[in-house]
Amino acid sequence: MLNNNTTVPTYDVVIAGTGVSGLYAALNVDPSLSILIVSKRELELSNSALAQGGIAAVLDRDKDSREKHIRDTLIAGGYKNKLEAVEVLVDEGPRDVRRLIELGVDFDRDSLGRLHMTLEGGHSINRIVHHKDTTGLEVVQKLAAHVKNKNNITVMENAAIMKMDKIDGGFCLGILKDGGLLNVCSRYAILATGGIGRVYKYTTNSKIATGDGIVLAHRLGAKVSGLSLIQFHPTAFAAREERERFLISESVRGEGAYLLNCRGERFMPSYDERGELAPRDVVSRCIMEESKRTGSEDFYLDITAQDPEFVKKRFPSIYSKCLAEGIDITKDRIPVFPCQHYLMGGIDVDTYSRTSVGRLYAVGECSRTGVHGNNRLASNSLLEALVFSRRAALDISERVRNEENTLRPRALFEMKKGKPLPTGIRSEVRSIVQSSFFVNPNFDAAKKGLARVCELDDMLEHTEFEYSLDLLEAKSLVKIAKLILTEVTDESFQL
């Protein structure tokens, strides 16, 4: 912590979020700088920790090439990707994967000790390294262990950023912690707050994915775009009630599983020559078309033709989760259906993760690097989190070395008393977005939903409610819904 003769805690860098991008950024900032990491819940709860498949990278240049990975990424993204960002991702990604190995991440290996690389939809070759089917959790746990051992890093768990404003030389943040509001100042800020999945009724995202960082950046005047670029994963476990649906990894199809309709028929080859290994958006739309054709939403993933012991060893988490639902994936078909999964849009950044607001950076799913275009290629997300968070950290470190500290710490925020938040706002918003834009948009529902969301947004912005985590997340979800539906109802979206 810097000594500025002030009672306001002051840091060189504040990082919001503790997924892979937030943790890796912290480890790459110059260790002479003070860092505060703010985690809305416990340190290891994030969308990153739920990532199953792995990390895509060109690690075997005898069989793979940067050109192939770039091409696969562009094809999956509908050629709407930012080429410069894709080239940075593919060229620099392998060094970050190797760095993870140095940090102790235990990627699976074959009998000869070589990294085991699997195949997923949209990839033309096996290039995805993984830790069984819990890659994200393995990476998060290993990074978190290193973060906890760094003397220059302070971790604040169960804390939420309610307010954020620019001040001379940096930022002031109002952090909700233990029922009070703590003012903290920093020279730089990195938003690593993840996705927006909880704006949907059904999502694979964790409970913290409410778009808080995107809304903070938007309020600061940062450019935000592409909020309607939402990826629906084609194979989430088709639970009947649960809001958070666990994923059946793309790598299950990469290891030979087939998609079947309600009649037990394989249908993907009739829609696309790539079959089950077409990109996610293609498979999701094909499922919706097949649903119309058959009049049923019953779909299954079948990997029963593979060796049972291989399946259990390769997918232990998926096996145990399905078994808890009464499905033995070595014998039974897995009920699946598309579900909200990922956001390709977000806070606009350059290739060093710099936003349009000075000293503010955004990394991971809350950012829009342009890497993914209109649809993310499987297992490029953890790679993006690594590459661009490292570049943000190094850019900040270089800037600090070459500038005078002009931060003037001061407290801007006070805990407010107000009305209790009405119940049901978040549930209403989720229903609106789910009915307005799921795989294919419903323009009439979106127009009607936008009008209602605007009413809720106006009410939340102009009524004094008591500060709470519920208020923060309600405001975030309403604002995110407004941004999504504004794009969906725009005439250019419908063309």
N, C-alpha and C positions, 0 to 999 in steps of 0.2 A: 504494500500500500504506500502511495506517495505521501510525503510530508508537505502539506500545503498550508499548515497553520490554520486548519479549518476542522470543524466537527463533522463535516460531510465526508463520508468514506469516498476515497478517490482512487481510481485505477488507471493504468495505461489503456487497458482494453476490457470491455465488458462483452461477454459472449452469451447470447440468449439461446439456450437449447443444448441438449447433451446427447444427441444422436452422433453418428459417425462424423458428420461434418463439424459439429461444435467441438467434440473432443479432439479430433485430429488438428483442427485449427489451433487449439490451445497448446498442443504439443509442438507445433511448428513456429509459434511466436518466439522471438528472441527471449531466452530464459532470464535475461536481466530485466524484463518488463513485468509489471504486475498485472494479473488477470483475475477477473471475477467471472465465474460461470454461473449463470442463473438457470436452475432446473425447475420447471413448473411442478413436477412431482418428484419421485425418487430418481436418482442419477441414471439408472439403467432402463427407465421406461421411455421408449421412443419408437417411432416407426422403424428406425434402423434395426432395433433389436428384434423386430418381427420378420425381417428379410430372410427368406429361406434359400433362394436359388444360389446366389454366389456373386462373384465379381468377374466381369468380362474384361480380358486383357490379352494382348498379343505377347505371350511369354515363350512361345516356341516358333521362332522365325523360320525354321525348316519346313513347317507345315502351314503356318499362318503368316499373315502380313498386315501391315498397317492399312494398306489399300483395301483389303477384304473387310476389316473391321469398320473402316470409314464407310465403305459401300453398304454394308449391312445396316449401319446406323442411319444412313440417308434414306435407304429404301423403307425402313420401318417408320421413319419420320415423315414420309411423303415428300421428301426433298424440300421440306420447309425448315430444315435445320440451318443453323449458323455454321457455315463450313469452318471458319477460323476456330471456333470453339470445339468443334468435333475433332479437328486436327490436334489441338492442345490435349484434349481428352485421351485420344488414342496414342499419341506420341509420349506423353508423360505418365500415363496410367501404369505401365509396367513397373516403373521405379517405385511407385507408391505401394503396389502389391508386394514388391520385394521388401519394402520398408515394414509392412505389416508382419511379414515373416520374421524380420529382425526383432520386432516388438513382441514376438511370441505367439502370433496368431497361428493356430493349428489347422492348416488346410489339409484336406484328405490327400493321401498318396497311394500309388499302386504298389504292387508287391516288390517292385524294384526301387521304391523310394522316390519315384517321380511324382510330381504334382498330378493329381487326377483331374482332368478337365472334362466337363460335361457339355451337353448341347441343349440349347433352349430355342424357343420359337423366334424366327427371324435371323438366326445365326447360320452362316454357311459352313461353319466348322466348329469342332469342339474347342472352346477357348475359355470356359467358365470354371474358375477355381472355387472351391466351396469347402465348408466344414459340415459334412453330412447334409441335413436340411435345416440347419440353424446357423447359417453363416453370419447373419447380422448380429445375433446375440454373442457369438464368439468374438467378433471384432469389437463390439461395444464393451464387452467385459474386459478384454485385454487393454484397450485404450483407456478405459476408466481406471484400471489398476495403475497405469503409468501416471495419469493425471493426479491421482490421489497422493502420489509420491513426490510431486513437484512443489518445492517451497514457494515458488512464485505464483502458484495457482490456488485461488480460494473457490470452493464450491458451495453454493447456497441452494440447498434442496427445498422443495415444497414452497417455492417462491414464484410470484408471477409479476411481470412488468405491466402495471396498470397505465402508466403514463411515460412519455418520452419526449423531450424537447431539446432543440439545439441551444447551446450557450456558447459563449466565447471560448474557442479552443476545444470544443467537444460537445458532450451531451450531459443532461441531467435526467435520471430515470427515477420514477416512483415505483418502488417494488413492494408489493403486498406480501407481508411476511408475519406470521404469528399474530394475525388480527390487527396489525398496524401497517403504516406506510413508511417505508424507509427510503430516504433520498440518497442516491449514489451518483457520483459524477465520473466520467471517463473521457479520455482523449479520443478514443476510437470505439466503435461498436460493431459487432458482427451478429447479424440475425441468422440463427440456425434453427428455426422453430418448427420446421417440418411442414406437413401438408394440411389439407382442409377437409379430410374425410368425414369428420363429424357433422358436416353440413348435409350429409346424406343420411337417410334412414338406415341404410345397410352399407357397411364399409369394412375393409380389411384393416383399416387404420386403428391405432391405439386411441384411448380416450382423450389424450392431450392434443390431438390433431384438429384444432379449431381455427387455424389461420391467424393466430395472434400477431406473429411477426409481420405478415403481409399488411395487416391493418395498421400496425405501428408505423411501418414505412410509408404507407399511403397517407397517413395523417401528417407525416413530416414533409410530404410533398414529393416523395420518391416516385418515379415512374413505375407503374404496375400494369401488366398486360397479360393477355392470354389466359384469363381465369376460366374460360370455357374449354380450355384444352385439358380435358379430364380423361384419364385412362380408366377403362373398366376392364378389370382382369376377368378373363373368360371362365376361370375355374376356381371359384371360391366354394367352399363346402356349403351345400344348400341347406343350412339350418333353417328351421321354420320360424323361430322367434328371435334369436339373438341378434342384437344390433351389430356387434362386432363379429364378423365371420372370418374364420381362419382360412388361410390360403392353401390351395393344393398347388404346390409349386409347378412352374413351367417345366422344370427339370423332370417331373414325372412323365410328361409327354416326351421329353428328350430321351428318356430311358425306355420308350416304347409303348406308353399307354395310348389307347384309342379313345376318342370321344364318341359316345353313342346317344341316339335319340330315345324317345320314350318307347320305341318298338325294339330297342336293342340293336339298331342299325348304325353302322359307321357312316357318317354323312359328310364330313369335311372335304374329302377328295372331290365330291360333286360340286363344291363351291370354289375350291382353290387347289391348284396342283401341289402346293406345299403341305396340304392336309393339316394335321394337328400342329405342325410346326410353322404355320403362318404367323405373322405378327399378331400381337394381342388384340388390336382394334379390329383386325380382319376376322379373327376367330369369334370375338364377341358379337359382331354384326351377323356373322353366319349363324350363330346360335339363335339370335333373335329372328332371323328369317326362317330357320328350321322350326322354331316355335310357332310361327304363324302358319307354316305349311302343315304341321301336325296337330295344331290346336292344343299343344301341351307345353308346359314349362319343365317337364321332367327330363333331365339330361344326366349322363353318367360318364365317368372316367374309368376306364377298365385297364388295369395293369396286371390282371390275374394270370396272363400268359407268361410272365417273367418268373424267374426262380424266387420262391418265397423268402429264402434266407437272404438273397441279394436285396430284395425289396425292404426287408426289415432293417438291414444294415445301412442301406443307402438313405432311407427315409424314416428314421426312428421316431422323429417328432410327429410327422404326419401319420405314421402308423398308430402311435399311441393316442393321438387326438381323435382319429377316426374310430379306433377301438372303443374309446369312451362314449362314442355316439352309436355304438352297436354295429360298426362296420369294420370287418377284417379285410383290409385292402388286398391281402394275398389271395382272398377267396371271393370277395364281394365287390360289386361295382360301387364306385363312390358317387353319391349324388352331388352335382355341381350346377352352378348357374353364375352368370356374370355379376360382378359387384364392383362398386367404386373402389379404386385402388391407389391412383397416383395423379399428381398435378404436374403438367408440363409447363404451365404458365407460372406467373409469380412476380417477384420484384426484379425488374430489369437490371442486369449487371453486365459489365464487360468481362474480358478474359482474366482479369485479376479480382473479380467478384465485387468491384466497386459499383455502388448504386449512383443515381443521379444526385444524391445528397452527399456533400462532402463529409469525409470521415466515417461514412456509414457503408458497411459491406453486408452482403447476403450470400449465404451458401446453402447447399443442399436443396431439398424439395421446395422450400419457400422462395428460392431464387429462380430466375429465368435466364439461364446462360445461353439458350438457343441450341444446346446440344441435342435435345430430343425432338425438335421439330413438332409435328402434330401428334406424334405417338412415340413413347419411349421404347427403345429396344431392351429386351429383357437383360437384367444384370448390368446395365449401364448406370444405374442410379447410385450404387455404392461407389462405383468408380468415379462418377461425377463429384460425389461428396468428398472423396479423398483429394482429387486433383485440384479442385477449385477452392477448397478450404485451405490447402497448403499454400496456394498462390496468394490468397487473401492474407494469410499470416505473414508470409515473406514480404509482401508489399507494405503492410503496416510496419513491420520491423525496420524495413529500409527507410520509410518515411520518418519514423521516430528518430533514427540515427542522424537524419539530415535536417531536423527542424528544431526550433526552440519550443519549449513547452509553454503554450499560451493559455492553457486551461485556467479558467477562473471559477472555481467550484462555488456553487450556491444551491440552497434548497429551494425548489420551486413548488413542491406539492405538499398538501396536507390531507390527512384522513378526513373524509367527509361523512357526515351523517345525512341520511335521507330516507326515502321510502323503501320498504322492502320490494324486491324485484317480483313482479307478477309471475306466477308459475305458467308453464306451458309454452313459453316463447320458443325455446330451442326445438321442442317437438314439432311445433307448427312449421317452423322454418325447414326442418328436415323433410317433412311430408311435402311441402311445396316444391323443394328442389328435386326430390325423388320423382315426383309425378311430372315435373317440367322437363327434366333432362337426364334420362337414363339410357345410355348407349346411343339412342336416337332421340333428338329433341322433339318435344310436343310444343309447338309454337303458341298455340292458343292457351295452354296451361301456363306457359312461361310468361306470357303477357299479363295474364290475370295474377299470377304469382308475384311478378315484379311489383305490381301496384300494391299488393298487401305487404311485401317486404319493405317497400319504401315507407309505408305507414309505420311499421315497426321501427325502422331506422330513425325516423323523425322523432318518435316517442322516446326512444332510448337516448338520443342525443340531447333532447331538450327537457328531460325530467331528471331531477336530482334523486338518484337512487343511492342507497348505501353501498360503499365499495365492498366488493366481494369477488371471489373467483367466479361465481355464477354470473355476476354482472359482466365481468371481463369476457367470458366465453360467449354469453348471449350477444353482446355487442359485436364481437368478432364474427360470429356465425351469421348474424343479420347483415353485416357489411359485406362479408364474402358472398353471401347469397345474392345481394344486390349487384355486386360486380359481375358475378356469373350470369345472372339473368339479363343484365343490361347488354352483355355481349351476345347472348343467345337470341335476344329479340331484335338486335340490330339487323337491318336489311342485308348488310354485307355477309353476315353469318349464314343467312339462308340461301345465298347464291351458290 
